[in-house]
Amino acid sequence: MYPSHPMAPEGPRHTGQQMAPGVLPGQPPWMTQVNPGGKHSAIASFVTYAKALEALDRRSFPDEYAEYADRIRELEPFLRAHGILDVMDIKNPEIAALIGV
């Protein structure tokens, strides 16, 4: 015979999709990762992608360059919504043009 297994009481069952804290419905898949504090930071993502874009040669890595540029464009509404672009200057003119500042 099999050993008996203790049964945990069933908790409430939720219908619908469960998401991690800080993840909103409709966010691009790459934005579903959260930092250890549990909140996603549009600023940290913007800086990460901006530095990566600056380090890439557009002619040698056109696909990667286009992907990072798209990611930066996708972050623009988050940066505007939180007023970041009101208090922050983008030094790189190419990156500033991507987000329309």
N, CA, C and O of each residue as an XYZ file, in Angstrom:
404
protein
N       0.840     -1.180      0.000
C       0.000      0.000      0.000
C       0.883      1.240      0.000
O       2.053      1.202      0.380
N       0.289      2.318     -0.433
C       0.992      3.597     -0.467
C       0.846      4.306      0.868
O      -0.203      4.223      1.507
N       1.896      5.007      1.295
C       1.755      5.773      2.533
C       0.716      6.880      2.340
O       0.557      7.436      1.253
N       0.046      7.164      3.394
C      -0.963      8.219      3.273
C      -0.269      9.579      3.195
O       0.754      9.808      3.839
N      -0.833     10.454      2.411
C      -0.295     11.805      2.243
C      -1.214     12.783      2.948
O      -2.427     12.760      2.739
N      -0.649     13.637      3.777
C      -1.511     14.635      4.394
C      -2.061     15.554      3.309
O      -1.342     15.940      2.387
N      -3.294     15.889      3.422
C      -3.927     16.732      2.412
C      -4.046     18.146      2.944
O      -4.530     18.369      4.054
N      -3.611     19.074      2.159
C      -3.757     20.481      2.535
C      -5.173     20.922      2.192
O      -5.735     20.483      1.189
N      -5.746     21.779      3.013
C      -7.079     22.274      2.682
C      -7.019     23.093      1.405
O      -6.050     23.808      1.150
N      -8.040     22.981      0.634
C      -8.071     23.742     -0.611
C      -8.374     25.196     -0.310
O      -9.258     25.518      0.484
N      -7.631     26.052     -0.952
C      -7.864     27.488     -0.807
C      -8.848     27.953     -1.863
O      -9.346     27.149     -2.652
N      -9.128     29.235     -1.882
C     -10.054     29.740     -2.886
C      -9.472     29.577     -4.286
O      -8.268     29.724     -4.496
N     -10.322     29.281     -5.206
C      -9.881     29.152     -6.595
C     -10.269     30.415     -7.336
O     -11.401     30.891     -7.267
N      -9.295     30.930     -8.038
C      -9.524     32.159     -8.781
C      -9.605     31.835    -10.254
O      -8.811     31.061    -10.788
N     -10.556     32.429    -10.880
C     -10.594     32.304    -12.328
C      -9.839     33.495    -12.884
O      -9.749     34.537    -12.234
N      -9.328     33.355    -14.014
C      -8.580     34.441    -14.617
C      -7.092     34.252    -14.396
O      -6.647     33.379    -13.650
N      -6.360     35.085    -15.060
C      -4.910     34.963    -15.044
C      -4.341     35.616    -13.789
O      -4.708     36.740    -13.447
N      -3.454     34.919    -13.114
C      -2.770     35.490    -11.967
C      -1.426     36.013    -12.434
O      -0.716     35.352    -13.191
N      -1.084     37.213    -11.972
C       0.154     37.838    -12.396
C       0.996     38.200    -11.180
O       0.488     38.348    -10.069
N       2.266     38.336    -11.416
C       3.186     38.722    -10.355
C       2.896     40.162     -9.930
O       2.321     40.927    -10.705
N       3.285     40.540     -8.714
C       3.096     41.914     -8.277
C       3.824     42.883     -9.199
O       4.959     42.620     -9.598
N       3.204     43.975     -9.534
C       3.822     44.972    -10.386
C       3.664     44.719    -11.866
O       4.112     45.530    -12.676
N       3.040     43.615    -12.246
C       2.834     43.284    -13.649
C       1.400     43.628    -14.008
O       0.460     43.210    -13.331
N       1.245     44.383    -15.062
C      -0.080     44.810    -15.491
C      -0.517     44.048    -16.725
O       0.319     43.663    -17.542
N      -1.835     43.819    -16.876
C      -2.306     43.148    -18.092
C      -1.927     43.966    -19.324
O      -2.013     45.194    -19.312
N      -1.518     43.296    -20.358
C      -1.180     43.974    -21.605
C       0.256     44.467    -21.681
O       0.657     45.011    -22.710
N       1.047     44.293    -20.618
C       2.435     44.711    -20.691
C       3.188     43.782    -21.634
O       2.893     42.589    -21.707
N       4.167     44.336    -22.362
C       4.981     43.471    -23.214
C       5.645     42.382    -22.371
O       5.936     42.603    -21.196
N       5.887     41.213    -22.959
C       6.458     40.093    -22.197
C       7.778     40.416    -21.514
O       8.053     39.905    -20.429
N       8.590     41.252    -22.131
C       9.884     41.564    -21.532
C       9.742     42.433    -20.299
O      10.699     42.573    -19.537
N       8.559     43.030    -20.077
C       8.367     43.867    -18.905
C       7.738     43.108    -17.749
O       7.424     43.708    -16.721
N       7.546     41.803    -17.894
C       6.903     41.046    -16.836
C       7.873     40.616    -15.751
O       7.453     40.051    -14.741
N       9.146     40.868    -15.934
C      10.103     40.546    -14.887
C      10.057     41.656    -13.846
O       9.954     42.834    -14.189
N      10.131     41.288    -12.608
C      10.114     42.287    -11.544
C      11.444     42.259    -10.812
O      12.123     41.234    -10.767
N      11.803     43.392    -10.244
C      13.046     43.443     -9.498
C      12.823     42.889     -8.096
O      11.676     42.631     -7.729
N      13.865     42.698     -7.301
C      13.692     42.084     -5.993
C      12.713     42.825     -5.084
O      12.107     42.210     -4.207
N      12.549     44.128     -5.275
C      11.616     44.881     -4.455
C      10.176     44.635     -4.846
O       9.262     45.076     -4.148
N       9.955     43.935     -5.955
C       8.606     43.612     -6.374
C       8.000     44.621     -7.331
O       6.854     44.452     -7.748
N       8.728     45.660     -7.690
C       8.192     46.664     -8.601
C       9.098     46.763     -9.812
O      10.321     46.667     -9.707
N       8.480     46.954    -10.948
C       9.243     47.116    -12.175
C       9.602     48.581    -12.315
O       8.761     49.439    -12.045
N      10.777     48.888    -12.713
C      11.224     50.266    -12.847
C      11.439     50.609    -14.313
O      12.345     50.085    -14.962
N      10.587     51.503    -14.826
C      10.739     51.962    -16.203
C      12.045     52.728    -16.368
O      12.666     52.688    -17.431
N      12.458     53.421    -15.317
C      13.709     54.178    -15.400
C      14.892     53.237    -15.533
O      15.763     53.450    -16.375
N      14.931     52.201    -14.711
C      16.040     51.244    -14.780
C      16.075     50.563    -16.140
O      17.149     50.368    -16.708
N      14.913     50.200    -16.665
C      14.864     49.573    -17.984
C      15.325     50.538    -19.058
O      16.077     50.160    -19.957
N      14.877     51.786    -18.970
C      15.274     52.790    -19.959
C      16.789     52.959    -19.963
O      17.411     52.951    -21.026
N      17.381     53.111    -18.791
C      18.830     53.305    -18.707
C      19.561     52.080    -19.243
O      20.553     52.215    -19.959
N      19.083     50.898    -18.907
C      19.706     49.666    -19.380
C      19.686     49.593    -20.900
O      20.713     49.326    -21.525
N      18.517     49.830    -21.498
C      18.420     49.752    -22.954
C      19.150     50.901    -23.642
O      19.718     50.712    -24.718
N      19.144     52.086    -23.040
C      19.861     53.218    -23.634
C      21.362     52.938    -23.671
O      22.016     53.190    -24.683
N      21.908     52.419    -22.574
C      23.336     52.101    -22.559
C      23.672     50.972    -23.535
O      24.710     51.004    -24.195
N      22.798     49.984    -23.620
C      23.020     48.889    -24.565
C      22.980     49.411    -25.997
O      23.783     48.998    -26.834
N      22.049     50.315    -26.276
C      21.922     50.879    -27.618
C      23.159     51.696    -27.981
O      23.649     51.631    -29.109
N      23.655     52.463    -27.017
C      24.860     53.262    -27.268
C      26.080     52.383    -27.536
O      26.979     52.777    -28.280
N      26.113     51.209    -26.940
C      27.264     50.324    -27.094
C      27.231     49.524    -28.398
O      28.243     48.951    -28.802
N      26.070     49.485    -29.055
C      25.946     48.702    -30.288
C      26.283     49.528    -31.522
O      25.998     50.723    -31.595
N      26.891     48.864    -32.477
C      27.105     49.481    -33.788
C      25.892     49.140    -34.646
O      25.601     47.972    -34.902
N      25.198     50.173    -35.080
C      23.957     49.985    -35.847
C      24.183     49.138    -37.100
O      23.328     48.332    -37.466
N      25.324     49.315    -37.751
C      25.571     48.581    -39.001
C      25.981     47.131    -38.756
O      25.655     46.255    -39.557
N      26.681     46.873    -37.677
C      27.128     45.507    -37.387
C      26.035     44.649    -36.761
O      26.000     43.436    -36.971
N      25.142     45.272    -35.991
C      24.091     44.542    -35.275
C      22.730     45.201    -35.493
O      22.128     45.703    -34.544
N      22.244     45.204    -36.725
C      20.993     45.928    -37.010
C      19.767     45.353    -36.291
O      18.889     46.111    -35.878
N      19.695     44.041    -36.136
C      18.529     43.444    -35.471
C      18.487     43.795    -33.989
O      17.439     44.167    -33.463
N      19.632     43.676    -33.318
C      19.692     44.016    -31.903
C      19.428     45.500    -31.694
O      18.724     45.893    -30.764
N      20.004     46.320    -32.572
C      19.811     47.766    -32.473
C      18.324     48.109    -32.602
O      17.801     48.913    -31.831
N      17.659     47.511    -33.557
C      16.228     47.769    -33.757
C      15.414     47.289    -32.555
O      14.461     47.953    -32.147
N      15.781     46.151    -31.993
C      15.058     45.632    -30.821
C      15.196     46.573    -29.630
O      14.203     46.875    -28.967
N      16.404     47.039    -29.348
C      16.607     47.952    -28.222
C      15.902     49.284    -28.465
O      15.341     49.870    -27.540
N      15.930     49.756    -29.698
C      15.233     51.007    -30.026
C      13.731     50.848    -29.799
O      13.083     51.756    -29.280
N      13.178     49.703    -30.184
C      11.753     49.443    -29.941
C      11.442     49.424    -28.451
O      10.423     49.965    -28.021
N      12.306     48.809    -27.670
C      12.094     48.744    -26.222
C      12.081     50.154    -25.615
O      11.259     50.463    -24.752
N      12.998     50.991    -26.077
C      13.048     52.368    -25.576
C      11.771     53.107    -25.943
O      11.219     53.832    -25.115
N      11.295     52.937    -27.168
C      10.037     53.583    -27.587
C       8.863     53.108    -26.736
O       7.985     53.899    -26.392
N       8.845     51.823    -26.397
C       7.759     51.282    -25.576
C       7.772     51.842    -24.156
O       6.729     51.884    -23.503
N       8.925     52.268    -23.673
C       9.026     52.812    -22.320
C       8.592     54.271    -22.239
O       8.311     54.770    -21.149
N       8.532     54.951    -23.360
C       8.217     56.385    -23.362
C       6.924     56.721    -22.623
O       6.929     57.661    -21.829
N       5.807     55.999    -22.839
C       4.586     56.349    -22.097
C       4.738     56.215    -20.577
O       4.174     57.012    -19.826
N       5.490     55.217    -20.125
C       5.711     55.040    -18.688
C       6.516     56.207    -18.127
O       6.208     56.723    -17.052
N       7.550     56.622    -18.864
C       8.379     57.733    -18.413
C       7.568     59.029    -18.372
O       7.713     59.823    -17.442
N       6.727     59.243    -19.364
C       5.873     60.438    -19.388
C       4.835     60.400    -18.265
O       4.605     61.402    -17.589
N       4.222     59.257    -18.077
C       3.172     59.135    -17.064
C       3.688     59.455    -15.664
O       2.946     59.977    -14.832
N       4.939     59.148    -15.405
C       5.507     59.399    -14.085
C       6.266     60.720    -14.009
O       6.876     61.029    -12.986
N       6.231     61.503    -15.092
C       6.868     62.812    -15.085
C       8.377     62.784    -15.173
O       9.032     63.796    -14.927
N       8.935     61.642    -15.519
C      10.389     61.517    -15.572
C      10.980     62.419    -16.657
O      12.022     63.040    -16.452
N      10.317     62.487    -17.800
C      10.853     63.292    -18.898
C      10.707     64.790    -18.646
O      11.277     65.603    -19.374
N       9.938     65.156    -17.610
C       9.823     66.563    -17.224
C      11.032     67.024    -16.417
O      11.344     68.215    -16.384
N      11.705     66.092    -15.773
C      12.813     66.459    -14.892
C      14.152     65.879    -15.335
O      15.174     66.145    -14.703
N      14.167     65.099    -16.400
C      15.386     64.434    -16.842
C      15.709     64.849    -18.270
O      14.827     64.870    -19.128
N      16.961     65.175    -18.522
C      17.425     65.476    -19.876
C      18.111     64.246    -20.454
O      18.918     63.602    -19.783
N      17.786     63.927    -21.694
C      18.429     62.819    -22.394
C      19.616     63.407    -23.152
O      19.432     64.229    -24.050
N      20.817     62.997    -22.802
C      22.018     63.567    -23.401
C      22.264     63.087    -24.816
O      22.757     63.852    -25.645
N      21.935     61.843    -25.112
C      22.171     61.283    -26.431
C      21.043     61.722    -27.362
O      19.893     61.341    -27.144
N      21.346     62.519    -28.401
C      20.283     63.028    -29.277
C      19.547     61.925    -30.032
O      18.364     62.073    -30.339
N      20.212     60.849    -30.329
C      19.575     59.735    -31.044
C      18.511     59.068    -30.154
O      17.417     58.744    -30.617
N      18.841     58.873    -28.898
C      17.892     58.277    -27.964
C      16.761     59.250    -27.653
O      15.606     58.844    -27.531
N      17.088     60.528    -27.524
C      16.046     61.544    -27.296
C      15.062     61.570    -28.446
O      13.863     61.753    -28.233
N      15.548     61.392    -29.654
C      14.660     61.374    -30.819
C      13.743     60.141    -30.810
O      12.610     60.206    -31.285
N      14.228     59.035    -30.277
C      13.405     57.827    -30.219
C      12.152     58.034    -29.362
O      11.090     57.489    -29.663
N      12.285     58.823    -28.297
C      11.138     59.024    -27.406
C      10.495     60.393    -27.584
O       9.593     60.767    -26.834
N      10.960     61.128    -28.570
C      10.305     62.380    -28.926
C      10.558     63.548    -27.987
O       9.674     64.378    -27.775
N      11.753     63.618    -27.424
C      12.080     64.775    -26.586
C      13.217     65.565    -27.197
O      13.637     66.577    -26.637
